[in-house]
Amino acid sequence: MAWLEFISTAGLGGLIVIVLQSWLTNKSATRNRNFQEKKEAYIGFLSSVTEADITPSRETAIRSGHWISICELMGSNEVRGLLGQYLETNPIDGETHPDRPAVMKRLKDEMRKDLGVAL
């Protein structure tokens, strides 16, 4: 009878280890996927707004809007709020809005914080 209890306990323990290991692996993969998707969205946004600043056109504006939409889907609440502020600071008569540099700095800081790479 002792052998039966031992085998059944070892089997249950093995099952618990397998379930726990599977859960941890899944959690790690999900965390990595979220990081990669956010990183891609944030880099795409920053690249597109740089391009739009250097070469303003309908196409670069559309590309920036595309990346803003993705950032709104993937980003933290803070990033989404700052994206709203970014849009409120569009250039005025071809001149940089006075609040735009401060908004961009806060937005980049929040993006780094959201990615977990804040210094």
N, C-alpha and C positions, 0 to 999 in steps of 0.2 A: 504494500500500500504506500510506503514511503516513496518508492520509485515513481509511482503514478502521480503523487503530489509534486514531486520534484520536476518531472517532465512537464506537467501542466503549468507549474509556476514558471519554469524556464520558457515555455512557449508563450505565456502571457507577457512575461518580461521582454522577450524578443519582439513581440508584436508592439508593445508600448514603445520600445526603442525605434522600431521601423516607422511607426506613426509620427513620433516626435521628430525624427530625422527628416521625414518627408515634409512636415510642417515647416521646419526651420529652413530647408532648402527652398521651398515655395516662397516663404517670406523674404528670403535673401534675393531670389530672382525677381520678385515683384518690386522690391526696393531698388534694385539695379535698373530695371526697366523704367521705373518712374524717374530716376535720376537721368538716364539717357534721354528720355523724351523731353524732360524739362530743359536739359542742357541744349538739345537740338533746337527747341523752341526759342530759348533765350538768345542763342547765338544767331539764329535766323533773323530774329527781330532786330538785334543790334547791327547785323550786317546790312539788313534792308534799310534801316533808317540812316545809316552812314551813306549808303549808295544814294538814297533819296536826297540827302543833304548836298552831296557832291554833284549829282546829276538829276535835278528834279524833273520828273516827267509823270505822265499818267501811269505808265508801267511801274515805275518805282513806287508810286503811291499805292497802287494796287498790291504790289508785293509786300509793302509794309503793313497794309491792312490785313493781308493774309496771315502774316506772322503775329500781328496783334491778336487776331482771333484765336490762333493756336495758344498763345500765351494766356489768354483769358480762360481757355479750357484747362490748361495744365498748371497755371501758376497759383501761388498762395493768395489768400485774401489781400494781403499787403501789396503784392505785385499787381493784382487786378486793380486795386484802388489807385496805385501810382500810374498805371497805364491810362486810366481815366484822366488823371492830372496831365499826363503827357499829351493827350489829345486836346486838352483845354489850352495848351501852350503852343499851338500851331503858330508859325511865323505870322507877323503882322506886316502887311505891305512889303513882303520880301525880306523883312528884318527879323532876326532871332527874337523871340518873345523873351522878356527879361527874366522870367521864372524858369525857362526851359533848362538851363544848365544845372540848377539846383534839383529840379525834378529828375533829370537824367542821372545825377549822382545818387540820389536816394533810390531810384529804380534799380540801378546796377547793384547797389549795396543790398537791397532786398532780394534780388535775384541770386546773388552769391549766398546770402543767408538761407534762402529757400533750397538751394542746391547742397547746402551743408559745407561750403568751402569758404565761408566768411573768415576773414583774418582777425 
